[in-house]
Amino acid sequence: VGAAVLFIARQRGWLMHGMVRGGLKRMHLAWQQQGMQATAKLFINFYVVVDGIPSVYNVSRPDGKYAAWMQMLELNTLLSLDVFAPAECIAGSYFTQLLWSAFWPWALVLVVLIGTALWASIKQCQGATALRPGRAAALRLICVEAVVLTLPILLILTFCFVTATSSRIFKTFLCDVFKFDDLTGETRSYLRGDYSLSCDSSEYERIRHWALGLIALWPAGIPILYLALLAHSSSAIRHHEP
């Protein structure tokens, strides 16, 4: 389907250029006039929070149409590889799933950052020799341009995934206790997210230590990052400057 669309767009460039571009402009204008950006943010936040309530607070959704709608709009599934296959088939163990969900957005941001830095370097090398600054100044300009171009992608990814990733991190500390021997009263606990993993094992201790460290990266780190960016841009925000 994608190849067919690209073929038609290439063969009928004049049609796509006129109709599609005009339609996109009208959609963008309507989006701005209706203030849909704030609405979209509220929509994403609402559903990622509601989706994590059953597993975090050990409650169930009410039966009926509400539960069906929530399953359709389950944002954690739409924004993860679970839409293609179960996480166990893609990432393997719970430890691998935890690391994957925590680090793949940052890996993507790093790839974009390197790509934009290379693009800025090539663009600067193609510039006029007389206008080229010194080596240190040129390196600084490249880094600043790469960060500025990468920052929107960083904000979008972290905004969309902070709740889902934080939920997975905190699920690492949820263990269910089961009675193992009725005569002795012995019990055993297993991780709620993966009943094959005992909470008394050394493997779980390793996962638990990683989860404690990841709290600083996602649940605590992302709000601090946003606060720092807002503080840095407070003057521009007050004066409605880009």
Rosetta silent file (secondary structure, phi, psi, omega in degrees, C-alpha in Angstrom):
SEQUENCE: VGAAVLFIARQRGWLMHGMVRGGLKRMHLAWQQQGMQATAKLFINFYVVVDGIPSVYNVSRPDGKYAAWMQMLELNTLLSLDVFAPAECIAGSYFTQLLWSAFWPWALVLVVLIGTALWASIKQCQGATALRPGRAAALRLICVEAVVLTLPILLILTFCFVTATSSRIFKTFLCDVFKFDDLTGETRSYLRGDYSLSCDSSEYERIRHWALGLIALWPAGIPILYLALLAHSSSAIRHHEP
SCORE:     score description
SCORE:     0.000 S_00000001
   1 L     0.000  -45.026  179.203    0.000    0.000    0.000 S_00000001
   2 H   -62.149  -40.965  178.763    2.805    2.391    0.911 S_00000001
   3 H   -64.392  -38.737  179.060    4.639    1.642   -2.338 S_00000001
   4 H   -64.878  -41.605  178.887    1.453    2.251   -4.337 S_00000001
   5 H   -63.587  -43.345  178.835    0.881    5.598   -2.637 S_00000001
   6 H   -64.063  -37.928  179.904    4.470    6.666   -3.302 S_00000001
   7 H   -64.498  -45.361  179.655    4.180    5.574   -6.945 S_00000001
   8 H   -64.246  -40.791  179.863    0.985    7.572   -7.471 S_00000001
   9 H   -63.071  -35.280  179.784    2.487   10.586   -5.707 S_00000001
  10 H   -75.038  -39.816 -177.955    5.506   10.430   -7.984 S_00000001
  11 H   -72.272  -32.681 -177.823    3.543    9.919  -11.197 S_00000001
  12 L  -119.927   57.060 -177.036    1.020   12.643  -10.402 S_00000001
  13 H   -59.890  -36.165 -179.628    3.185   15.097   -8.577 S_00000001
  14 H   -64.290  -37.992 -179.603    1.143   18.070   -9.730 S_00000001
  15 H   -68.781  -46.983 -179.628   -2.043   16.577   -8.247 S_00000001
  16 H   -65.855  -37.075 -177.182   -0.428   15.661   -4.938 S_00000001
  17 H   -64.154  -40.775 -177.315    1.394   18.979   -4.832 S_00000001
  18 H   -82.564  -54.244 -173.599   -1.762   21.027   -5.185 S_00000001
  19 H   -72.260  -49.135 -175.766   -4.524   19.069   -3.484 S_00000001
  20 H   -67.143  -43.706 -179.603   -2.611   17.403   -0.662 S_00000001
  21 H   -63.386  -40.778  177.051   -0.592   20.456    0.260 S_00000001
  22 H   -64.406  -40.309  177.770   -3.721   22.599    0.322 S_00000001
  23 H   -64.870  -40.731  178.643   -5.532   20.027    2.437 S_00000001
  24 H   -65.174  -38.371  178.090   -2.641   19.789    4.880 S_00000001
  25 H   -64.013  -42.241  179.625   -2.521   23.567    5.217 S_00000001
  26 H   -66.155  -40.135  177.834   -6.245   23.720    5.952 S_00000001
  27 H   -63.726  -41.781  179.530   -5.952   20.902    8.506 S_00000001
  28 H   -64.364  -41.546  179.280   -3.017   22.635   10.191 S_00000001
  29 H   -65.005  -43.858  178.240   -4.899   25.941   10.332 S_00000001
  30 H   -63.999  -37.871  178.651   -8.010   24.272   11.775 S_00000001
  31 H   -61.232  -43.122 -179.945   -5.838   22.427   14.318 S_00000001
  32 H   -70.291  -41.914 -177.409   -4.332   25.712   15.524 S_00000001
  33 H   -65.864  -35.257 -178.982   -7.624   27.617   15.581 S_00000001
  34 L   -85.647   -4.204 -179.329   -9.374   24.935   17.638 S_00000001
  35 L    63.257   41.802 -174.250   -6.483   24.607   20.094 S_00000001
  36 H   -75.456  -16.127 -179.226   -6.242   20.865   19.484 S_00000001
  37 H   -63.846  -46.022  178.271   -2.654   20.555   20.709 S_00000001
  38 H   -65.545  -38.226  178.081   -3.657   20.969   24.348 S_00000001
  39 H   -63.611  -41.524  178.842   -6.628   18.631   23.832 S_00000001
  40 H   -63.709  -39.278  177.574   -4.379   15.967   22.316 S_00000001
  41 H   -62.293  -44.816  178.592   -2.005   16.209   25.287 S_00000001
  42 H   -63.512  -39.339  179.496   -4.873   15.756   27.731 S_00000001
  43 H   -61.393  -47.564 -179.152   -6.189   12.814   25.706 S_00000001
  44 H   -64.099  -46.789 -179.198   -2.834   11.018   25.740 S_00000001
  45 H   -61.723  -41.943 -177.800   -2.241   11.656   29.443 S_00000001
  46 H   -61.053  -47.203 -174.346   -5.739   10.531   30.407 S_00000001
  47 H   -75.498  -33.640  177.303   -5.589    7.201   28.638 S_00000001
  48 H   -70.130  -31.567  177.809   -2.057    6.241   29.638 S_00000001
  49 H   -72.588  -47.768 -179.010   -2.934    6.958   33.279 S_00000001
  50 H   -63.930  -35.721 -179.880   -6.265    5.117   33.208 S_00000001
  51 H   -65.660  -29.552 -179.358   -4.690    2.170   31.404 S_00000001
  52 H   -86.728   -7.701 -177.038   -2.140    1.721   34.195 S_00000001
  53 H   -62.650  -47.376 -176.569   -4.656    1.815   37.053 S_00000001
  54 H   -58.409  -42.725 -176.240   -5.680   -1.901   37.034 S_00000001
  55 H   -79.336  -33.973 -176.914   -2.142   -3.265   37.253 S_00000001
  56 H   -78.244  -41.749 -175.907   -0.704   -0.647   39.610 S_00000001
  57 H  -101.414    5.723  176.381   -3.592   -0.457   42.095 S_00000001
  58 L    56.870   47.448  175.505   -4.738   -4.084   41.745 S_00000001
  59 L  -126.504  164.393 -179.867   -8.271   -3.189   40.650 S_00000001
  60 L  -115.725  151.080  176.824  -10.319   -4.268   37.655 S_00000001
  61 L   -74.556  149.769  176.347  -12.216   -2.204   35.154 S_00000001
  62 L   -65.413  147.712  179.312  -16.015   -2.439   35.216 S_00000001
  63 L   -71.771  163.387  175.337  -17.539   -4.806   32.703 S_00000001
  64 L   108.012 -154.353 -173.349  -19.489   -3.597   29.715 S_00000001
  65 H   -66.424  -32.790 -178.962  -18.959   -0.887   27.163 S_00000001
  66 H   -61.480  -46.789  179.699  -16.455    1.048   29.283 S_00000001
  67 H   -63.099  -38.679  179.480  -14.017   -1.868   29.407 S_00000001
  68 H   -64.669  -41.605  178.821  -14.431   -2.466   25.667 S_00000001
  69 H   -65.269  -39.461 -179.492  -13.653    1.176   24.870 S_00000001
  70 H   -66.719  -34.213  177.214  -10.597    1.134   27.102 S_00000001
  71 H   -68.559  -36.168  177.588   -9.255   -1.955   25.368 S_00000001
  72 H   -67.410  -38.314 -175.212   -9.687   -0.259   21.986 S_00000001
  73 L  -101.535   27.972 -178.459   -7.953    2.895   23.161 S_00000001
  74 L   -72.344  100.814 -171.435   -5.222    1.173   25.145 S_00000001
  75 H   -69.314  -33.203  179.807   -2.391    3.564   24.412 S_00000001
  76 H   -59.619  -35.744  179.055    0.344    1.439   25.948 S_00000001
  77 H   -74.991  -40.408 -178.997   -0.361   -1.236   23.339 S_00000001
  78 H   -66.595  -28.674 -177.599   -0.625    1.199   20.454 S_00000001
  79 L  -104.516   31.629  178.723    2.696    2.792   21.390 S_00000001
  80 L  -146.584  172.313  179.374    4.682   -0.413   21.878 S_00000001
  81 H   -74.281   -6.449  178.557    5.810   -3.490   19.992 S_00000001
  82 H   -61.535  -20.072 -179.938    2.994   -5.474   21.634 S_00000001
  83 H   -68.640  -23.113  179.507    0.824   -4.479   18.685 S_00000001
  84 L   -95.772  -37.088 -177.870    2.905   -6.813   16.478 S_00000001
  85 L  -164.550  159.426  176.546    3.616   -9.674   18.901 S_00000001
  86 L   -56.450  147.602 -177.120    3.676  -10.385   22.653 S_00000001
  87 H   -60.211  -31.991 -179.354    6.505   -8.648   24.461 S_00000001
  88 H   -64.353  -32.502 -179.582    7.920  -12.009   25.555 S_00000001
  89 H   -76.933  -26.312 -176.136    8.418  -13.033   21.920 S_00000001
  90 H   -92.223  -49.254 -172.631   10.149   -9.784   20.992 S_00000001
  91 H  -103.465  -12.330  177.904   12.223   -8.837   24.014 S_00000001
  92 L    86.510 -125.765 -174.218   12.545  -12.149   25.865 S_00000001
  93 L   -69.994  168.176  179.237   12.833  -12.043   29.648 S_00000001
  94 H   -62.820  -36.956  178.963   11.249   -9.430   31.890 S_00000001
  95 H   -61.376  -43.989  178.375   14.661   -7.873   32.455 S_00000001
  96 H   -65.487  -39.939  177.810   15.163   -7.421   28.709 S_00000001
  97 H   -62.035  -41.177 -179.910   11.656   -5.977   28.347 S_00000001
  98 H   -63.133  -46.741 -179.888   12.360   -3.488   31.131 S_00000001
  99 H   -66.633  -39.340  179.643   15.611   -2.317   29.569 S_00000001
 100 H   -61.990  -49.081 -178.171   14.072   -2.176   26.093 S_00000001
 101 H   -65.890  -27.810 -177.141   11.119   -0.046   27.170 S_00000001
 102 H   -84.327  -30.237 -169.829   13.395    2.273   29.162 S_00000001
 103 H  -111.096  -17.754 -176.192   16.185    2.832   26.647 S_00000001
 104 H   -65.082  -34.935  176.217   14.799    2.541   23.100 S_00000001
 105 H   -63.035  -38.032  179.430   13.391    6.118   23.065 S_00000001
 106 H   -69.623  -34.875  176.524   16.766    7.443   24.161 S_00000001
 107 H   -63.724  -40.950  177.890   18.521    5.324   21.531 S_00000001
 108 H   -64.415  -41.854  177.791   16.259    6.823   18.855 S_00000001
 109 H   -62.096  -39.966  178.987   16.975   10.330   20.137 S_00000001
 110 H   -64.192  -40.934  177.952   20.706    9.579   20.028 S_00000001
 111 H   -62.661  -44.355  178.859   20.457    8.385   16.415 S_00000001
 112 H   -64.097  -40.227  179.800   18.562   11.547   15.442 S_00000001
 113 H   -62.203  -44.741  178.505   21.088   13.693   17.316 S_00000001
 114 H   -64.822  -41.529  179.544   24.018   12.100   15.485 S_00000001
 115 H   -63.300  -43.602  179.410   22.206   12.405   12.160 S_00000001
 116 H   -68.390  -33.832  176.955   21.406   16.089   12.651 S_00000001
 117 H   -65.603  -41.857  177.047   24.985   16.760   13.771 S_00000001
 118 H   -64.746  -41.264  178.905   26.318   15.144   10.594 S_00000001
 119 H   -62.934  -41.924  178.463   23.819   17.089    8.498 S_00000001
 120 H   -66.135  -35.878  178.267   24.856   20.351   10.174 S_00000001
 121 H   -65.890  -45.114  179.014   28.531   19.506    9.605 S_00000001
 122 H   -63.058  -42.308 -179.650   27.980   18.806    5.916 S_00000001
 123 H   -63.146  -37.719 -179.868   25.944   21.978    5.519 S_00000001
 124 H   -72.877  -35.231  178.228   28.675   24.028    7.164 S_00000001
 125 H   -67.244  -28.742  179.819   31.418   22.440    5.052 S_00000001
 126 L   -81.949   -7.227 -179.715   29.492   23.357    1.910 S_00000001
 127 L   -73.920  173.567  179.725   29.297   26.994    2.982 S_00000001
 128 L   -66.540  140.862 -177.498   31.533   29.749    1.767 S_00000001
 129 H   -64.075  -34.814 -177.700   35.081   29.548    3.103 S_00000001
 130 H   -68.481  -24.327 -177.044   35.097   33.200    4.060 S_00000001
 131 H   -94.491   -2.257 -177.736   32.070   32.754    6.256 S_00000001
 132 L   -74.132  131.904  177.728   33.357   29.724    8.142 S_00000001
 133 L   -80.423 -178.071  176.069   34.072   30.419   11.816 S_00000001
 134 L   -63.992  169.958 -175.243   36.943   28.956   13.832 S_00000001
 135 H   -63.612  -44.643 -179.164   37.055   25.256   14.656 S_00000001
 136 H   -65.832  -43.390  179.248   35.800   25.649   18.231 S_00000001
 137 H   -65.909  -37.805  178.898   33.035   28.046   17.215 S_00000001
 138 H   -65.222  -41.554  178.281   32.033   25.782   14.324 S_00000001
 139 H   -63.637  -38.652  178.527   31.821   22.772   16.623 S_00000001
 140 H   -65.330  -42.281  178.678   29.696   24.761   19.038 S_00000001
 141 H   -63.035  -39.721  178.957   27.323   25.841   16.260 S_00000001
 142 H   -64.015  -44.896 -179.506   26.982   22.250   15.070 S_00000001
 143 H   -64.090  -43.069 -179.668   26.187   20.992   18.582 S_00000001
 144 H   -64.135  -44.073  179.976   23.659   23.751   19.222 S_00000001
 145 H   -64.749  -40.047  178.949   21.894   23.165   15.905 S_00000001
 146 H   -64.359  -41.821  179.604   21.798   19.397   16.473 S_00000001
 147 H   -66.599  -42.685 -179.307   20.319   19.820   19.954 S_00000001
 148 H   -62.903  -40.533 -179.731   17.723   22.344   18.762 S_00000001
 149 H   -73.518  -28.796 -177.824   16.595   20.054   15.932 S_00000001
 150 H   -85.860  -24.731 -174.683   16.506   16.965   18.175 S_00000001
 151 H   -57.239  -43.390  177.932   14.733   18.571   21.123 S_00000001
 152 H   -59.105  -39.877  178.282   11.189   18.397   19.627 S_00000001
 153 H   -65.533  -40.532  177.479   11.577   14.655   18.991 S_00000001
 154 H   -60.007  -44.994 -178.652   12.870   14.180   22.534 S_00000001
 155 H   -66.113  -41.092 -179.729    9.893   16.029   23.996 S_00000001
 156 H   -65.072  -46.487 -178.415    7.356   14.120   21.888 S_00000001
 157 H   -64.439  -47.456 -178.712    8.817   10.697   22.715 S_00000001
 158 H   -66.509  -36.502  178.770    9.189   11.344   26.427 S_00000001
 159 H   -64.569  -40.535 -177.552    5.727   12.884   26.648 S_00000001
 160 H   -74.856  -30.686 -170.329    4.109    9.890   24.948 S_00000001
 161 H  -111.580   -4.079 -175.347    6.040    7.189   26.798 S_00000001
 162 H   -63.672  -40.288 -178.455    6.804    8.571   30.257 S_00000001
 163 H   -70.977  -45.478 -179.204    3.622    7.190   31.827 S_00000001
 164 H   -64.838  -43.752 -179.818    3.793    3.761   30.171 S_00000001
 165 H   -68.263  -41.079  177.695    7.504    3.329   30.881 S_00000001
 166 H   -63.474  -37.509  177.408    7.163    4.556   34.461 S_00000001
 167 H   -62.053  -43.140  177.870    4.293    2.120   34.965 S_00000001
 168 H   -64.364  -38.310  179.118    6.475   -0.784   33.806 S_00000001
 169 H   -63.072  -46.621 -178.274    9.272    0.353   36.113 S_00000001
 170 H   -71.379  -24.754  175.970    6.995    0.502   39.152 S_00000001
 171 H   -65.160  -19.536  178.674    5.445   -2.866   38.266 S_00000001
 172 L   -62.930  -24.241 -177.584    8.846   -4.358   39.026 S_00000001
 173 L   -94.719    3.783 -179.244    8.126   -3.866   42.728 S_00000001
 174 L   -97.258  113.423  178.786    4.728   -5.619   42.636 S_00000001
 175 E  -121.169  140.226  175.931    4.923   -9.217   43.830 S_00000001
 176 E  -101.834  134.098 -178.176    2.045  -11.626   44.495 S_00000001
 177 E   -98.965  131.877  179.232    2.340  -14.005   47.439 S_00000001
 178 E  -124.142  144.030  176.800    1.053  -17.577   47.093 S_00000001
 179 E   -76.171  126.084 -176.586    0.731  -20.277   49.727 S_00000001
 180 E   -98.943  -38.381 -178.547    3.181  -23.051   48.892 S_00000001
 181 E  -136.372  114.776 -178.902    2.699  -25.515   51.760 S_00000001
 182 L   -68.219  -29.946 -177.459   -0.527  -25.613   53.779 S_00000001
 183 L   -72.053  -45.537 -177.755    1.058  -27.696   56.540 S_00000001
 184 L   -93.413  -12.692 -177.423    4.001  -25.431   57.240 S_00000001
 185 L    75.812   15.646 -179.221    2.392  -22.198   56.063 S_00000001
 186 E   -69.339  137.512  178.650    5.278  -21.585   53.677 S_00000001
 187 E  -123.741  156.924  175.421    4.613  -18.947   51.023 S_00000001
 188 E  -134.673  145.453 -177.734    6.386  -17.913   47.863 S_00000001
 189 E  -116.093  142.457 -179.392    6.172  -14.635   45.981 S_00000001
 190 E  -132.375  151.511 -179.559    6.357  -14.079   42.238 S_00000001
 191 E   -65.912  129.849 -177.049    6.533  -10.978   40.107 S_00000001
 192 L   -63.093  -33.789  179.661    3.061   -9.920   39.021 S_00000001
 193 L   -78.246  -13.524 -179.802    4.256   -8.988   35.559 S_00000001
 194 E  -158.577   97.005 -175.055    5.992  -12.349   35.048 S_00000001
 195 E   -70.159   -5.988  174.558    4.969  -15.274   37.242 S_00000001
 196 E   -81.030   -6.553 -177.345    7.975  -17.266   36.062 S_00000001
 197 E  -108.330  117.692  178.724   10.216  -14.930   38.068 S_00000001
 198 E   -79.143  136.279  179.148   10.475  -15.499   41.818 S_00000001
 199 L   -75.675   -4.900  177.368   10.776  -12.377   43.941 S_00000001
 200 L  -100.149    2.510 -175.611   13.183  -14.256   46.223 S_00000001
 201 L   -89.662  161.209  177.397   15.695  -15.010   43.460 S_00000001
 202 H   -68.540  -30.663  177.968   18.966  -13.253   42.703 S_00000001
 203 H   -63.151  -40.969  178.367   17.705  -12.458   39.211 S_00000001
 204 H   -65.888  -36.806  178.349   14.830  -10.463   40.665 S_00000001
 205 H   -61.392  -39.869  177.438   17.239   -8.561   42.912 S_00000001
 206 H   -63.985  -44.500  178.739   19.213   -7.521   39.847 S_00000001
 207 H   -62.797  -39.877 -179.197   16.025   -6.392   38.082 S_00000001
 208 H   -63.820  -41.392  178.653   14.926   -4.535   41.194 S_00000001
 209 H   -65.038  -39.725  176.322   18.217   -2.632   41.400 S_00000001
 210 H   -63.534  -41.838 -179.916   17.913   -1.653   37.736 S_00000001
 211 H   -62.942  -38.574  177.394   14.332   -0.469   38.306 S_00000001
 212 H   -62.304  -39.861  177.319   15.485    1.712   41.201 S_00000001
 213 H   -69.388  -35.602 -179.252   18.050    3.328   38.918 S_00000001
 214 H   -71.179  -18.682  175.111   15.544    3.785   36.101 S_00000001
 215 H   -59.892  -38.156  178.759   13.280    5.765   38.436 S_00000001
 216 H   -68.725  -25.467 -178.276   15.830    8.568   38.198 S_00000001
 217 H   -83.211  -39.603 -174.372   15.727    8.371   34.388 S_00000001
 218 L  -110.137  -72.869 -173.767   11.958    8.327   33.788 S_00000001
 219 L   -60.549  -35.279  179.749    9.502    9.029   36.661 S_00000001
 220 L   -97.215  -38.087 -173.954   11.824   11.539   38.332 S_00000001
 221 H   -70.661  -40.462 -177.079   14.121   12.590   35.494 S_00000001
 222 H   -65.788  -46.470  175.771   11.547   13.566   32.862 S_00000001
 223 H   -59.990  -36.687  177.734    9.620   16.040   35.095 S_00000001
 224 H   -65.889  -39.739  177.030   12.948   17.576   36.137 S_00000001
 225 H   -61.029  -46.465  179.308   13.936   17.872   32.462 S_00000001
 226 H   -62.636  -41.221  179.981   10.654   19.597   31.611 S_00000001
 227 H   -63.624  -40.812  178.915   11.015   21.928   34.601 S_00000001
 228 H   -65.296  -41.365  178.846   14.554   22.861   33.560 S_00000001
 229 H   -65.780  -39.464  177.906   13.452   23.561   29.976 S_00000001
 230 H   -65.599  -41.061  178.833   10.538   25.687   31.187 S_00000001
 231 H   -64.613  -39.202  179.656   12.812   27.648   33.522 S_00000001
 232 H   -68.508  -32.093 -176.348   15.308   28.217   30.704 S_00000001
 233 L  -103.019   12.866 -174.556   12.561   29.359   28.316 S_00000001
 234 H   -60.868  -40.225 -179.207   10.463   31.293   30.840 S_00000001
 235 H   -65.661  -43.986  179.091   11.386   34.692   29.409 S_00000001
 236 H   -65.282  -35.832  179.305   10.573   33.643   25.841 S_00000001
 237 H   -66.556  -42.504 -179.387    7.281   32.103   26.987 S_00000001
 238 H   -64.679  -34.347 -177.991    6.232   35.287   28.794 S_00000001
 239 L   -96.795    8.522  178.488    6.997   37.417   25.747 S_00000001
 240 L    55.086   46.486  178.095    5.490   34.876   23.298 S_00000001
 241 L  -107.335  151.088  179.177    8.794   34.454   21.488 S_00000001
 242 L   -70.724    0.000    0.000    9.973   31.272   19.706 S_00000001
